[in-house]
Amino acid sequence: MRHATQNEIGDCVRRSLDRYFKDLDGAKPCAIYEMVLGNVEKPLLETVLSHAEGNQSIAAEMLGMNRGTLRKKIQQYRIKV
């Protein structure tokens, strides 16, 4: 099974941001960092939790974060576990 590399994920983000800037059609962007994190972090957490079969300790380890941090993010994004 082939795993996505960091380059592939980065390329996906670049393409999405290029499309975002093009779609702005000259309008001034704002809060891009928060927008990207908000659109990436929730599906990232949901996908990893799914692969960990809802086990927050395993998911936190996979994500490289503290279990308490993961729990806060689950609450923040109102993710059903």
MIKOLGU-309588 format. One line per 8 residues: number of its first residue (from 1); their letters; for each residue z negated, y, x of N, C-alpha, C. Coordinates in pm, whole numbers, plus 50000, padded with zeros to 5 digits. Example, Ala and Ser with C-alpha at 12.3 -4.5 7.8 and 13.67 -1.06 7.14 Angstrom:
BEGIN
1> AS> 49220,49431,51319,49220,49550,51230,49220,49670,51320 ~ 49292,49775,51285,49286,49894,51367,49213,50003,51290
END
This chain:
BEGIN
1> MRHATQNE> 50000,49882,50084,50000,50000,50000,50000,50124,50088 ~ 50080,50220,50053,50095,50342,50132,50002,50451,50078 ~ 49935,50522,50169,49843,50630,50131,49910,50765,50156 ~ 49885,50861,50067,49935,50997,50089,49867,51055,50212 ~ 49944,51118,50295,49886,51181,50413,49846,51324,50380 ~ 49766,51382,50467,49727,51521,50447,49850,51611,50442 ~ 49952,51578,50522,50074,51657,50520,50140,51654,50384 ~ 50145,51536,50320,50208,51525,50188,50132,51605,50084
9> IGDCVRRS> 50001,51600,50091,49919,51677,49997,49937,51826,50023 ~ 49935,51864,50150,49957,52004,50186,50094,52053,50143 ~ 50196,51968,50159,50331,52004,50117,50336,52027,49966 ~ 50265,51945,49892,50259,51959,49746,50195,52092,49708 ~ 50088,52127,49777,50021,52255,49751,50115,52371,49785 ~ 50183,52362,49899,50277,52467,49939,50388,52486,49836 ~ 50447,52375,49790,50554,52383,49690,50502,52447,49561 ~ 50382,52408,49520,50324,52463,49397,50299,52613,49411
17> LDRYFKDL> 50246,52654,49527,50220,52797,49548,50350,52876,49560 ~ 50450,52819,49625,50580,52887,49633,50636,52909,49492 ~ 50624,52807,49409,50671,52817,49270,50589,52922,49193 ~ 50457,52923,49217,50368,53021,49154,50412,53163,49188 ~ 50435,53191,49318,50477,53324,49360,50612,53361,49301 ~ 50702,53265,49296,50834,53291,49237,50821,53325,49089 ~ 50736,53251,49019,50717,53274,48876,50648,53406,48846 ~ 50575,53461,48943,50511,53592,48924,50614,53703,48905
25> DGAKPCAI> 50731,53681,48963,50842,53776,48949,50800,53919,48983 ~ 50730,53933,49097,50691,54065,49144,50554,54112,49100 ~ 50493,54043,49003,50358,54081,48961,50259,54052,49074 ~ 50152,54130,49080,50055,54115,49188,49960,53999,49157 ~ 49951,53901,49249,49858,53790,49227,49715,53831,49259 ~ 49619,53760,49200,49479,53785,49233,49401,53654,49218 ~ 49293,53644,49291,49202,53529,49285,49275,53395,49305 ~ 49368,53392,49397,49446,53270,49421,49357,53156,49470
33> YEMVLGNV> 49265,53187,49558,49177,53083,49613,49102,53012,49500 ~ 49038,53088,49413,48964,53030,49301,49057,52954,49207 ~ 49177,53007,49184,49273,52941,49097,49310,52804,49152 ~ 49340,52799,49281,49380,52671,49342,49264,52572,49339 ~ 49146,52616,49379,49030,52525,49377,49003,52474,49236 ~ 49009,52563,49139,48985,52523,49001,49086,52424,48948 ~ 49209,52433,48996,49314,52343,48951,49322,52213,49031 ~ 49259,52211,49147,49264,52091,49232,49133,52013,49227
41> EKPLLETV> 49022,52084,49225,48893,52017,49241,48859,51924,49123 ~ 48880,51969,49001,48845,51884,48886,48924,51753,48884 ~ 49059,51757,48894,49130,51630,48896,49097,51544,49018 ~ 49066,51607,49131,49023,51533,49250,48896,51455,49219 ~ 48796,51523,49164,48670,51458,49131,48689,51348,49027 ~ 48767,51377,48924,48791,51277,48818,48859,51152,48874 ~ 48956,51171,48960,49030,51058,49017,48942,50974,49108 ~ 48865,51040,49194,48777,50967,49285,48669,50894,49206
49> LSHAEGNQ> 48611,50959,49106,48510,50893,49022,48569,50771,48952 ~ 48691,50782,48907,48757,50669,48842,48773,50553,48940 ~ 48817,50584,49062,48834,50479,49163,48701,50418,49206 ~ 48594,50497,49191,48460,50447,49224,48393,50385,49101 ~ 48472,50370,48994,48425,50311,48868,48300,50382,48816 ~ 48297,50516,48832,48188,50597,48782,48065,50600,48870 ~ 48065,50527,48979,47949,50524,49068,47948,50652,49152 ~ 47852,50739,49122,47848,50870,49187,47815,50861,49335
57> SIAAEMLG> 47734,50764,49374,47701,50749,49516,47825,50710,49596 ~ 47903,50617,49543,48026,50575,49611,48126,50690,49612 ~ 48141,50759,49499,48235,50871,49490,48197,50981,49589 ~ 48069,51013,49597,48023,51117,49690,48055,51077,49833 ~ 48035,50951,49865,48067,50904,50000,48217,50915,50027 ~ 48298,50875,49929,48443,50885,49945,48487,51030,49966 ~ 48421,51122,49896,48456,51263,49904,48397,51331,50028 ~ 48299,51265,50090,48235,51325,50207,48138,51436,50170
65> MNRGTLRK> 48073,51418,50055,47976,51518,50012,47848,51452,49967 ~ 47745,51530,49955,47615,51485,49908,47624,51450,49759 ~ 47551,51347,49718,47553,51304,49578,47506,51417,49485 ~ 47407,51495,49529,47359,51607,49448,47466,51712,49427 ~ 47546,51738,49530,47657,51832,49519,47759,51780,49419 ~ 47788,51651,49426,47882,51591,49332,47830,51605,49189 ~ 47703,51578,49168,47644,51589,49034,47656,51732,48980 ~ 47635,51833,49066,47650,51973,49025,47794,52003,48984
73> KIQQYRIK> 47888,51949,49061,48029,51973,49030,48070,51900,48902 ~ 48015,51782,48879,48041,51709,48754,47994,51793,48635 ~ 47878,51853,48648,47826,51940,48542,47909,52067,48529 ~ 47944,52126,48642,48023,52251,48643,48155,52233,48569 ~ 48224,52122,48597,48355,52097,48537,48346,52016,48406 ~ 48223,51985,48365,48200,51908,48241,48281,51779,48241 ~ 48268,51705,48350,48339,51577,48366,48257,51468,48302 ~ 48321,51389,48220,48256,51274,48156,48258,51158,48255
81> V> 48140,51103,48278,48129,50991,48374,48099,50864,48298
END
